[in-house]
């Protein structure tokens, strides 16, 4: 269908008129429509011959609604028109538009001036797209990132946020809070004997009963499987925690009617108190979990408070902190490297550098044991500097040897990112090691960049100006808004392994991963799937057009010399693929 326009209309935007996604509307200086392309007809529900020569506001909300949007959302439609009249193109903006039938929908709209041969403004060009599906997908992602799909209770991520808020409130008021860790006794028997559907129905029914045992300000969360956590903020003393634990035990004594079966199930409950049992979320959950196992050991269907005599965490942490200080001095840190592969060809497209600690007595210490300690005591900055320099040097060595010319991905900690001269430090490392900026990728978590968005955007822009690549790591576990992240100069998203792990068997995880991939593509971002361990996962990622993956399926993280040997072997036999491409049918 050709574009509808007057013979004296604005210059024909032929490529734009052909698009099926964007509504193209041009007007004269009085706002009368001159051009209305087929996509505009489809999006707004008007025929071009109904609108040519009529005023643009017919397409938008009533004036009182527009005025309300102006005050609610800041500069909106009228401000964009004002910019265009002043000769300036307005940046695309999200706003509410209206179809012919009166239905309102979210849209992205930009308005630009149209100039005649003499340079004078002769009209205006509006480009709009319906972003309803994107908004719905974002809403679904936000829900699934914060709530459990089965029970609709807060999940582990959201529990962490509420726990942090409750801790801050209790800290100000000088009040304790309690964390109850609940595990359903012998729940596996229900799944094995009656099937997973019956197990799911039981979990939903149990969740509803848990909710009857708490106040509105309390939080009941499902943290996984048959495990739940109840957060009780602002307690006068531990008696309130005892009261709730006893209510839960009593509530579950009543049988459940599940698919014509009467089922009984009991919980084992562990209780940790803030601040006496821990002053951070991880410690509180760990100690409540330990107390839950004490309840199971006592015969199940019971509750127990955490007893510090069963834990040596504090003393072990102090020992590890002292040994960390020596590790940097004695060169006990090393890097392992995990390849990132093209999902179709199997070719290596990048390498991620992963820090390891070769402890003289304990062997390889996993990062999750020492990284939090290094962050707390400030050692993460010199350790991070060493990682950046060593990774760049290794990437340059592989390039010079003709073994691999792919970007090296390096994770940045919060403390590194907070350094005001970070871009200058990176530039210095690149110059010293000889690695081109195009062969360095910085990975940052979404929660890190969202702490202070304006400052983060400035730092990222300065880093980006060097010519390197910027990736958001563990996407989906934090803010989970692609629309917000597009404010940052990022190139790719890495989907957190927690969403990849169960994409074959869990429809909700598959839905999250697929939605993130599709939305990232709409923003022209590359996507990397982390934690890929099976061919079944890889097949789905190919189907969803995820470009890159990494995980144990292709290679575990390897020491530098081991990966060098592998690359030499591949070069010797003329093989470019670390993993074979899929069979062609």
N, C-alpha and C positions, 0 to 999 in steps of 0.2 A: 504494500500500500504506500503510495507516495506521500511525502509530507504535505499537509494542507497549509497553504500560505497565500497571501495576496501577491499580485504580480510585482508590487513595489516593496515586498517584504525585505527583512534583513538578509544579509548574505547567507546563502544556503550552506548550513553545516552538514554536508552530505554524510560524513562518517558518523556524526552524532545522530542524524535522522535515521540511519540504518540500524542503530542499536536497539535491542529489544529490552534493555534494562533501564535506560535513562529517559525520563520525560524531558523533552526540549520544548520550551515555550519562549517565544520572543514577542516583545511588545514595542509599540512606539513610545515616544516620550510622555504620552498621556496615559500610559498603562493599558492601551487597547491592544488586544492580542492580534498578532500578524501571522504567527506560525505556531502550529500545534502538531507534533509528530505522532506517529502511530503508538509509540510507547506511552505518550501522554494520554492518548485516548484510552488505552488499556488501563493505565494506572488510575486515572481520574473518573473514567466512566462517561466522559463527554465525547461527542463527535466533534471533529474540528469545525465542521460547518455550523455548529451550534455556538461556537465561541469566537471565531474570528470576527474582530471588530468590537468585541465586548470587553468589559473590564476584568483585570486579573483577579481581584479579591473574590470573585465567584468561586475560585478554586480553593480558597482558604477558609479558616474558621471565621465566624462573625466578628465584627470589630471589637465587641466587648470581650470576646474570648482572646483575640489577639492582644488587647491591652493587658489582660490578665497574664498572658504568657510573657509579655514584656517585663512585668514586674516580678514574675516568678522565676523566669529563666535568664534574666538579663537581656541584653540587646538581641532582638529577634528580627522578624520580617521587616518591620518599618525601618529598623536601623540598617539592614542590608540594602534596602531601597535607597536610603540616604547616602550610603557609601557609593552605590552605583551612580547616583545623580551627581556625586562629586567627582566621578570619573575613576573610581577605584573598584576593582573586583573584590567581592566579599568572599571570605573563606567559607567553605561548606559548613553548614550548621544543621544540627538536628532540631526539628520542630514538628508540630502537629499540622497536617494538612487535611483537607476535606474532599471526599468524592462527591459525585453528582447526587448520589442517594443520601447524602448527609453523614455517611460513615466517616469517622476521623481515623487517621492512621499516622504512625511515626514515619518521618521522611528525612532524608538528607537533602538540603537545598543550598545552591549557590546562585548568586546573582551578579552579572557582569554588565558593564556598559557596552553598547554597540556604537562604533564610530563610523561616520560617513566619510566620503573621500576628502572632505575638507578638514577632517579631524574632529568635527563637532559631534557631540553625542546625539544619535538619531534614534536610539531605542535601548532596550535592555534584553538580556538573554538570561533566562532561568533554567537551571538544570536540576532536576529532582529525581530521587530514587526512593522506592518504597523499602524501608528497612524493617518492616514488621517482623519478617522471619528471623532476621538477625537479632532483633530485640527479644523475640520469644526464645531463641536459642540461648542468648546470654542469660535470660532469666532462668532457664532450665539449668544451665551450667552453674549459676550461682546457687540455686537450690540444691543441686546434687553435690556441690562442693561443701555445703554447710549442713545438709540434712541427710539422714539415712533414707534411702528410697523405699525400703520395706516398711519401716515403722514410722517414718516421718519425724523421728526424734532428731535432735542435734547429733551430728557425728563427732568424731574425734577432733577435727579441725575447729569446729564451732565451739566445742567444749573448751578447747584451749583458750579461745578468745574470751569466753565467759568467765573462765577461771582466772585469767589475768585481770579482768575488770573487777571480779569479786575480791581478789587479793589486794588490789590497790585500794578498794573501798575499806576493806578490813584493816589495812595498814593505817589508813587515816584515822579510823575510829578506834583503833586498838582492840578490835574484836577478833575472835577466832573464826575459822570456817572449817567445815568437814567435807571430806571426799569419801564417798562410799563406793567401793569397787565390787560389783556383783557378777557372779558367774553361776549359770544355771547348772545344777547338779545332774549329771547323766543325760544331758540334752542329746548327746550323740545317739543314744539309744532310740530316741524318738525319730530322728532322721533315718537311722538304719532300718527300723521296723515299720514305720508308716510312710516314709518317703519325705523328700525335702519340702514338698508343698505343705504337708501337714506341719512340718517343723516351722515353716514360715508363718503359717496361721497361728501357731502357738506363740511365736515371738511377738506377733502383733497383739495377741490377747494379753500376754505378759506385760507388754509395754503400757497398755491401757490401764492395767492394775497398778503398775508402778506410779502412774500419774495421779492416782487417787491417794497416794501416800504422802504427797509433798505439797508445799505452798506454791503460790503463783510465782514467787521470786526464786524458787529453787529450780534446778536444771536436771532433767533426766536425759542422758545421752546413751546412744548405742555406739560402742567403740569397735565392734567387730564380732562376728559369729554370735555366740550366746553371752557376750560380755556387755555389761552396762555400767555406767558411772552416774551417781547422783551427787550433785554439788549443792551443799547447804551453806549459803553465805550468812554472815552476821549472826553467829550463835552466841547466846549468853554463856553457855558452857557445853560440855560434852553430852549432857543429858538429852539435848535435842537430837543429836546423832543417834543415840540409843533408841529414842522414841521412834524415829523414822525406820531404823533397822528392824525394830520389832513389828512395826506396821507392815513392812515389806514381807517379813516372814509370815505374818498372819494372813496377809492378802493372798499369798500363794498357796496357803493350805487348802483353800477351796478348789475343787477340781475344775478343769477346763473341758468344755464340750467342743471337740475338734473332729469334724467329719464323722459324726455318729460315734465317736470314741470319747470316753471320759478319762482325761489324763490328769495326773498330779505331777508336779515338779517343784523342787525346792531350790533356794539360792544359798550360796555361800558368800558371805559379805565381809570385806575387809575395810577398815576405817582408818584414815590418816587425817590428822588435824594440822591446820596451819595456825601459827608458824612453828609449833613445837616439833612436828615431824618432817618439816621441809619448807623452804621459802620460795620454791619455784615449782612450776607445774609438773615438770618431768619427775622431780623427786617425789612430790606428793602422790602422783599416779603410781610410781614404782613402789612406794611404801604401802599404799593402799592395796596394790596387787599382792605384795608380799604378805600382808595381813590376811587377804582372802585365802591364800594357800594355807595359812595357819588355821583358818576356819575349816577348810576342807580336811586338814590333818586331824582336826578335833572331832570329825565325824559328820561334816556337812550340815546343811540346814541350820546355820549358826552365823554369828558375827564375831569378829575379833578386832581389837584396836592394834595398830602397829606398835611393835616393841623394838626400840632401838638396839637392844642387845643382839638382835638377830642380823644387824647390818654393820658392815665395816666400811661403808661407802665413804664416809667423811675422811677417815684415816687413809684409805686407799687413794682418794683424790689428792690429798696433800703430798703423798709420796710421788704420785704421777706428775704433779706440778713441778716438784723439784727435779725429777728426772727429765722432764721436758726441757728445762733450762740447760741441762747438760747435753741433751740430744742435739740442739742446734750448734753448740760449741764443738761437739765431737763428731759432727757430720753423720749423724745416724739417720737422717731423713733421706728418702729416696723417692723417685717418681715411677709410677707404673702408667702405662699408656693403653687406652682402649680405643680401637678404631671405630669410626662412624662410616657406615656403608650405604651406598645407593640401594634402595629396596629392589630395584629391577636388575641392575647389572652386577651388583655385588662388589663394585669397585670402591676403594677407600676414598671417601670425600673429606675426611677430617680425622683428627686424633684428639682425644681428651686426656689431659694430664691429671693424674690422680695421686694425691700425696699419701705416702706410707711411712711408717716409723719402724725401722729395724732395731728393735730393742735388744740389747746384748743378752738379756736373760729370757725375756718373754717372746722373742721372735717378732714377727710382724704384728704390730698393734693396730687394730682397725681405727679408721679416722673418727668414727662416732664416739670413741672412748677419749681421744685426746684433743680433738678440735674444740669442743665446748670449753675445755679447761684452758686451752691456749687463748681463746677469745676472752675469757674472764680475766686472765692474768696479763693480757697485753702482748703475749708472745706471738699472736697470730700475724701481726704486722711484719716483723722480721722473717717469720716463716713464709708468709705470703710473698714477700720480696724475693726470697730464695727460689720459691716455686716458679715465679714468673721468669726469672733469669735462667734457671735451669731448663725450663720447658722451651723457651725461645732458642737457647743454644742447641738443644737437641733437634728441634725442627730445622734449624739452619744446617746442622750437620747432615741430616737426611737429604736436604735439598742439594747441598754441595756434592754429596756422593751419588746423586742421581737416583736415589732410592724412593723418595716420596716428596711430592710438592703439593701439600695440602695444609689447610689451616690447623693451627694448634690451639685448642680450646683450653683456657685457664680459668678456674673459678676464683672470683674475688670475694673476700669476706667483707662484712659490714665495716669493720675498722679500716680496712684498706680503702674501701670506697669513700669513706669519710675524709680521707686525706685531701686537703685543698690542692696539693700539687700532684695529684695522681696522674693526669695526662702527661705532665713533664717527666715524671718517673718512668712511665711506660715508654715515652719517646727515647729516654736515655738508655733503657734496656734494649730497645730495638736497634739503636745505633751501635751499642757495645757488642751485641751478638751478631749483627749483620742480617737479621731476619726482616724481610719486608713487612710493613704494617698490614698488608693485605693477607698475610699468612698468620695473623694472630686474631683469635676470637676471645672476647671476654664474656664469661658467663656470670650472671647475677640472678638471684632469686627475685620473684615478683614482690615478695613482702619487703625485700630490701629497698627496691626502687620506689615502692609506694609509701615508705615512711615519710619522706619529705619530697613530694612529687616535683615541685619547682626546682629545688636544688639538684635533685637527681637528674632532671631533664638537662640542666646546665652542664653538669659533670659528664653525662653521657654524650652530649653534643660536642664537648671539647675532646673527648676520647675519639668519637666518631670522625672528627676532623682530621685525625692522624691517618685515617684510611683503613682502620681495622673493622672487624665485624663484631656486633653486639648481640648476644643471645639472652633470652629470659629462661632461666633454668627452673625445673620443678613446677612448670606452669600447671595451674588447676588447683593448687593447694593453698593459695592465698587469696588475693583480691578478686581474681577470676573475672576481669572485665577487659575483653579485647578492645572495646571502644575506648576505654581509658588508657590502655597501654599504647594505643596508636599515637598518643601525644609524645611518646619517647622515640628517639631515633634508633629503633631496634630492627634487626634483620631476620631473626628467627626465634621460634619458640621450641622449647624442649618439653614434651609432655611427661609429667612425672610418672615414674615407674609404677606407682600405686594404682594409676588408672590403666596401665598397659597390662598389668599382671593377670587380670581376670577378664580381659575383653572377649575371650573365647566363650566363657561360661556365664558371665554376668552381663545381662543386657544394659544395665544402668552404666557400668563402666564403659561398655562399648559405645553407648550413646554419648557419653562425655567426650571420649577420645575422638569419635567421628565428628562431633559438633566443633570441637576445637580445631581439628584439621581443616574443615570446610571454612570456618570463619577466618582462620589464619590465611588461607588462600585468598579469601576476598580482600584481605588487607595486604596482599602480595608479600607475605612472610613465609620463609622456609619453615618446615616442621621436622623436628627430630623426635623420634619415639625412643624413650629410654627403657632399659630393662627387658628387651625382647629375648625370650628364651626358647621359643618354639616356632616351628614352621607354620603352625596354625595361626599364631599371632601375626607372623610376617605376611601370610596370605591376606588377612584382613586389612593390614596396613597398606598393602599394594592396592587392594580393592578400594580403599578410602583415599588413595592417592597421596599418602604420606611419603615424602621424598626420601627421608634418611632414617636409619635406625642404628642403634647400638645395643649391645647386650651379650650375654653368654652364648647366644645362638651362633654368633660369628667368632667371638673371641673374649676370653676373660682379660682383664687388665694385665698387661705384660710388662716386666722390667725392660728398660731401654735396650739392653744387649740382646734380650730374647726377641724383641720386635725387630731390631736391626737384622738379626739372623734370618728371621722370617721374610723380611723385605728383600734381603739379598737372594734368598732362595727363590722367591717369586720372580725377581729380575732375571736370575740365571736361566729359568725355564720359560721366560717370556710370558708369565701370567700376570695379568693386571687385577684379577678379581680375588679377593680374600674368601668370598663365598660364591658358589656357582649361581648363575642367573636361573630363574624359574624355567621349568620345561615349557616349551611351546606346544600347544595342542592344536 
